[in-house]
Structure formats: structure tokens, C-alpha cells
Amino acid sequence: MGMNRYVVKHGKRLRCGYTTGSCAAAASKAAAMALFCDTSLEEVEIETPKGWALKLPIAHLEKGQGWACCGIKKDGGDDPDVTDGLVVYSKVELILRKDIIITAGEGVGIVTKPGLQIKPGEPAINPVPRAMIKKEVYEVLPEDTGVKITISIPGGQQVAKRTFNPRLGIEGGLSIIGTTGIVEPMSTQALKDTLAAQLSILAAQGSKKVVLVPGNYGKSYALKEGQRQDIIISYGNYIGFTLEKAAEYGFKWVLLIGDIGKLIKVSAGIFDTTGRVADARSEIMTAYAAYFGAKRDVVAEILNCNTTEEALNTIEKSGIDISDFGQFIAQRIVDRCIWYTEEKMDIGVRLYSLKRGFLADADQKRGNHN
């Protein structure tokens, strides 16, 4: 059966999928049904936190004395998900006390750092999937009966290397995740959850400083400056969200390092820099050049530039000092970020150009932050 629900993104009809959490819950329920109801199943139905009922096909089912094991194949729909196609297994075993114990088997990671929703030493099975597993198993669990549930994902340890898990301190495999039970294609929620987790871990380690970069170029600039790699976080396009979370987790000093092509948007108060959301780089550069006194023909040329680097060349040829121009932009970025975070943190900016190297820096730093 699987999923037959769709969303429309950027004019395309995309099929939804279901999370590893839904797979674990469904596999656990089916294994419990096989153990206690002596039922031969081809599919199993669960409720998701999103409110959608799922009927998922069973990929594997076996049982022995006092135990049963079920596997559910992960289907990410039309989302580019590295876990798509993996089978999530749940082995349900009778125990003597009335309880439901959830443990990690092969391919499921263990949390090793504080700051996540799960304590160090515990299986990387997030709170919502844990609750889903328990809810579905309790529906078929006889009174005064307890079980141990072992969740495993064969091949998960290798696949986990292509996820953020190593950075988050989750070792040995994948996480069982999902807040709704449903994978919505092209959703930004998973990336935002990872950004929040990275900041939470860093804060739990006692750091009051974080270096935020848009991507690989920014990270390269930061490392060349001598910034510690463990405090560098790539925010992609979600600078506003990341700043909000940094303030929430108590950071005092945020250093924003990146290429002018990305950061120019922030100088104009754009805090989601996704191209489809806001790509006003030429217009911003044009306005700033006009502020510096550029003539009408120069302004027209800048407005028609295809890249920020091209615009910088045009601005420099017009006689405007690029150092002053870069400094103006850097200060505006600082001011915008200070305003956006309601002065909860000190903000610094290091502005670079791919072809020119370092352009300018600015900061509002009231404390002595390392």
C-alpha cells in the first residue's frame, strides 16, 4: 500500500513518504501482533502524529519462542532521502516485568553528546517515534505483560556516514526520527531540525560563540581565519532561523562569515536567502552604488549584472572605493542582525569575495567573547 498522498512544490506534484519513526512503530506493532495474536500479516495500520492513518506493507515477519520480528521498508516518497529503501526491523521479546523497553540494534545509532532530545548513552530514537512505538504496541499488548523492543536497520551504519549524525555525536548508525510520521518532499523542516540540534549540542558543551557560514566557501574562509572547526555551523539559506535558535540557546557572540553573493541579501533584511524566495542582489547593489554617488548609466549597468562579482567590478570602475563599499555592506549586515535578534547577542561579520578575497569586517561587540 504505502503512501498515496501528494503535495505540490514549485509546480510539481510530489508523493509523500513516511519516516523511520513510522516504520519502527509499524514494525513493532506487527511484531507484537504476531507474538500475541498469532496473526499472519501482509500489512499493518498505524496512526501518525499528523493525523493520517498509514497501511504499510510488511517486508519481513518471523517468530520464535517468546519473540517475533517484523521489517518495514522505508519509503521516502519523492524526497531525496538517504534512508529510502532501507528496511527497519523491530524485534519484540517477552520480559518478566510490566514495561516497554526500547533498545537499539544493528544500524541504529547511540547518542554520545549532551544537547540533543535524547540523553547520552541512549539509542538515537527521538521522543515522537518512541511515543509512537509505545502507543501502537500498547494497543495489542496483553495486560500485565512487558516487552523489550529492539529496533535495527541493516546497512544503517554505512548510510549514517552520509548524514549529519557524526557531527551530532550519534555513533554507530542512523537516528529514528520524525515529528509527524510523514515525509513531505522538499520540506525544509529536517534541515532546520538539524541546525537546531547542532546549536543545542554546542551550547550544551558550554560554548558562547558560534561561527555561522552559508556553505562551503564560508567554511573555507572561516578555517583560513583560524576559527575552530567545531564551532562552525553551515546554515544554508536559513540565517534568520539559525539566529533565532542561537539566541534561544544562549549564545552571546555570533560571527557571520561568507561570500558577498550570499550575505548581500542579509544587508537588506532578507533572512531566508533561498533564490526562489528572494534574489534581489542586483537591486541591492544598485541601491548601494547609487547611495555612493554612482551615475545613472553606471546604476543601469549594475542593475543588469548577472553576478555580484560583476557588479563589484562595475562599481570599482566607476571610481567608488571598494573597501568603503564593502565596509558599508558589512556594517549594514551587523545592524540588520542586531535588529533581527533584538540585541540579544553581539554580532560580527567577515565579508569575502570569491575573486578578491577579504573585503571588509564589522561588529558590535560589547563583551569579551572567545
N, C-alpha and C positions, 0 to 999 in steps of 0.2 A: 504494500500500500504506500507507505511513506508520505511525502508531502504533496499536496495538490493546491497549495495556496501560492499566490504570486504578489509581487509588488512592482510598481513601475518606477524606475530610476533613470533619469536622463533620457526619457522617451523609450526605454527598453522594458519589456515585460520579463521579469526575473523570478525564477522559482525559489521559494523559501526552503530552508533546510531545518535540521534540528541539531541541538547542541550535544556535546559529550555528556552533559548532565542529564539530558533526556534519555540518551542511550543507556546510561548507567541505571537510571531509575526504572526504565522499561525492562532491562535485563534482570535487574534484581527482583522485580515483581514476577516476571515469568519464571525465574528460578524458584522463587518461593511457592508459586502456584504448582509447579512441577513436583516440588518437595512435599507440600502439604495437601494438595488437592488431587495428586496423582493424575494430572491433566496433561494430555499431549497437545501442544500448542503450535500453531503456524504463525500467529501474530498476537500481539499484546497491546492493550489500550491503556494509556495514561492521560492524566490531566497535566497541562503545563501552567506555569505561573501567568502566562499571557492570557490564559482562559481558553486556549484551543485544545481540543482533545486530539491525541495522536494515536493512530493504529499503526504500529511498527512491525514489520516482518521479522521473524526470528531466524537468525543465520546459523545458530548452533544451539543444541539443547541435549544435555546428558545428565544422568543422575546415578547416584550410588547410595550406599547405606548412610543415611543421615545427612546427605548433601545433594545439591543439584547445581548445575552450572548452565548459564544461558549467555549467548552472544548476540549483540545487536550491531548491525553495520551502520557506521556513521554516514550520514548524507548531508552535506553542506549546501545542497541546492545549487544555485548558480553563483555562490560566493566562492572566491578563490581561497579555499580553506585547506591548510596542510594536513589536517586530520581526516579529510574526506576519504571514505573508503576503508578506513581502519575499523576493526571490529572491537567493540567494547564488551568485555566479559564481566559477569558477576557470578561468583560462586557463593551460594548461601548454605551455611552449615549450622546444624543444631548445636546450641550450647546449653549448659545446665542452668544458667540464671536468666531471669526475665529481662532481656535487654536487646538492643540492636547495636552491634559494634561494627563500625565501618573501617576497613583497613585497605592499604594499597598493595597491589600485587605487581607483577611484571609490567613495566612500561608506564606506571603511574608515579609521578614524582613525589618527593618529600620536601617540605618547606624547611629551609635551613637558616633564614634570616628573619628577624623581627620586622614588623611593619605591615605585613600582609593580613588578610582577614583570618588566616589560619596560623596558629602558633608554630614556632619552630619544632621540628620533630614529628609533626603531624602529616598525614597524607595530604597532598595538594588537591583536595576535593572541597570546593568552595561551599559556603553556607547554604546557598539556594539548592544546588544539587544534593547536598546532604539531606536537606529537609524533604526534597522530592523523593529521594530513595526511601527514607523512613516512612513517609506518607503512603507510598504505593505498597510497601511491604506490610505495613500495619493493616492494610485492607484485607490481606489474606492470611495474616499470622494468627494462629490459634491463641486463645487466652493462656496466660501463664507460660508462654513459650518465648525463648530467646534465640537469636541467630547471630552468627558472625558473617559479615558480608565482605568479600574481598573483590575489589574492582581491579581489573587488569586490562592493558591494551598492548598486545604483542606488537612489537615494532615501534612502540611509543618512545623508547629511549633514543632511538636514532632520529625520529621525526622531531623530538623536543629540541634538538640542536638547532633547528631552523626556526625556532620560536624565541620569544623573549625570556623563556624560563631560566636559562643560565644567568641572564642579567638580574633576574628577580631572586636568585638564590634558591630556585627549585631544582633539585638534583634527582637524576635517575629516571626521568620520564616526563610525561605530559601532565597538565592540570585537567581536572574535571570541572568544567566551567559552564556558565550560562545563567543569566538572571531572569530570562523569560522562558527558557526552554526551546526557543525558536531562533534559528539563524536567519537574519534578514540580510539579503545580499547587498553588498556595497555599503553596509552600515559603518558608521564611524565609532560606534559605542565600544567595540573591542579595543580599538586603538586608545581611546580615552581612558578606558579602564586600566590599560597597561601603563599609560602615563601617570595616572593617579597612584598606581601600585609602586612605580619606580620612585616617585616623590615620597610616598609613605615610608618606604624602606630607608631611603636616605635620611629622612627626618628621624626615624627610629634609631639610626646609628649616631645621632647627635649633631649632624651637620646643620649649620645655619646658613650655609652658602650653597647655591646651585647655579650651574652654568647651563643656560638654555641655548640650543642651536637649532636652526631649521632642518638641517640634514648633514650629509657627509662633508660638504665644503665647510660649513660652520664648525663641525667637529674637528676637521683638519686644522683650521685656523686656531681653534682653542688649544689643541695639543701643542702646536708650534709656539704658542704663547707660554706654555708650561703649565696650563691648567691640569688639575688632576683628572684622570680619565673617569674615576669612579663617581665624580660629581657632575659629569656632563650628561645631559638628557636631551635627546632629539625630539622636538615637539611636532615635527611635520608641518602642518598648517594651523595647528590649534594653539597658538600662542596665548589667546585670551583664556581659554580653558586651563592651560598649564599655569598661567599666572594666578588665576583664582585658586587653584589647588595648592600652589606654593604658599600663598598667603594663609590658606586654611591649615596647612601643616606646620606653620610657624617659622618659615624661613625668613631671614632678616636681610639677606643680601643676594640679589639676583643679577647675574651678569649675562647679558644677551649678546652673543657673538655670531655674526653671519655676514652673508653677502648682501650688498646693497639691493640687488634684484629682488630679494625676499623682504628685507627689513624696511625698504622704502614704503611699503604698504602700511606698516605699523606707524610710521611717522604721520600718517593721515588718519589714524584712528581705526584702521582695519585690523581686527583681531581674529579673523578667520581668513587666512591668506590663500585659500583654495582658489585656483584660477577661475573656475566656473562661478564662484561666489563673488569675487571682487578682483578684477585685474585692471587697476587704474594707474599702473606705473607711469605710463607716458603722460597722463594728465597731471599726476602729482609732480613729476619732474618739470613739466611745462610751467606749472603754477610757481614752483620754487625759482625757476630760472627767471620768470617774469618779476618775481619779488626782488631778485638780484639785479634787475635792470636790463634783461635781455631784450633786444629789439624784436619787432613784430615778425620779421622774416625768420629770425632765429627761433622764436617761440613756435612758429608754424612747423619748422623743421624738426624740433624736438617732439612735437605732438605726433609726428608721423614716423618717429624712430621705432624700430621693431624690438630693440633691446635696451636695457638700462645702460650697458656699456657704450652703445652707440650714442645714447643721449648724453652721457658724460663727455664723450669726445666732442660733440657739437657744442656743449656748454663751455668746455675749455677753449675751443677755437674762437668763441665769441668774446673771450677776454675775461671771463669770470674765473676767479681763483678757486680751483677745485678743492683745496684744503679748507677754505672758508665755507664753500658749498657743502662739503662733507660734514664739517663741524655743525653746521646749521641743522642738517638732517639728523645727525646723531643726537643732538640736544632735543629735537622735537620727539624723537623716539622715546627718550628718557621721560620727557614731560608727559607724553601720552600714557606711558606705562604707569607712571606715578599716579596720574589721574584715574586710570582704569582700576588700579588696586587700592584706591582711596588712601594712598600714602601709608599703607601697612608695611611696606618693605622699601629698602633702598634699592635703587635700580642703576645698573651701569650698562653701557653699550659699547661694543667694539665693532666698527663698521669696516668691511673689507670690499674689495673689488677683485674679481677673478683675474683680470689682466693687470691691474695696478697694485695689487696687494693692499696693505693697510691704508685706509682712507682717513678715519677720524675716530675719536672716542669721546664719551661724555658720561657723567654720572652724577647722581645725587646720593651722597654717602654721608650719613650723619653719625654712624658708629664706626668702630674699628673692627671690621669683619675679616677673618682669614679666609 
